[in-house]
């Protein structure tokens, strides 16, 4: 339910609400951004692109105050940028391993060229578009898929999010009741587009005290959500827990921004204040959680 930026989020909402297509079957969000530097790429072309690494970079890098690369992602990001350059969508000066907003915009343009729209052309790589871009250029490894749309607690989610929520419930030993699910464009004006795509849910805190809410947020973070305990004092919404599944390829642009802010130690709100939730380190995606448990 919680918005991050008023201007950009509202603009993204207006674009996303027009076409509910996903990033895994043909699919606009433009990303207006300029880079202060324009240095040529130095990394060599990779033969394999790690989709998990690219997804993390595509969420974090546009939110950085500088043009640094996400650790471990630069070779894969550079390979994607070289391919976008070859498609005539990205100037050579931006082929640098930093998946900034110029790269996001170029990738979104490529998605649109394939017929994607809405959340499927947000600039966040999906498996189908990434493999298409890699044809004759690179192989795609560690593929991430949101899965089919389904329900959890009577609210619409995708199978990846459902699995994450189910695991959190197992650890907590309690059912999590959803106030809002995913793929809900325009369903709640206070959401500012965060629930337009997949991966975003709001969880009821009815019957939870402060300690219980903190515990829920902590466990959600452990299994791969960017999650926060939201209060009425922070915005025009009831008390709830807001959670976004990191690296869900169907994330709306505002939800992508929230996950990037979470990685950078922020609260995912318009004020960009420091994160106010329980510290969980290292931050992990669902796939990383599965590999370590």
Secondary structure, 3 states (H helix, E strand, C coil): CCCCCHHHHHHHHHHHCCCCCCCCCCCCCCCCCCCCCCCCCCCCCCCEEEHHHHHHHHHHHHHCCCCCCCCCCHHHHHHHHHHHHHCCCCCHHHCCCCCCHHHHHHHHHHHHHCCCCHHHHCCCCCHHHHHHHHCCCCEEECCCCCCCEEEECCEEEEHHHHHHHHHHHHHHCCCCCEEECCCCCCCCHHHCCCCCCCCEEEEECCCCCHHHHHHHHHHHHHCCEEEEEECHHHCCCCCEEEEEECCCCCCCHHHHHHHHHHHCCECCCCCCCECCCCCCCCCCCHHHHHHHC
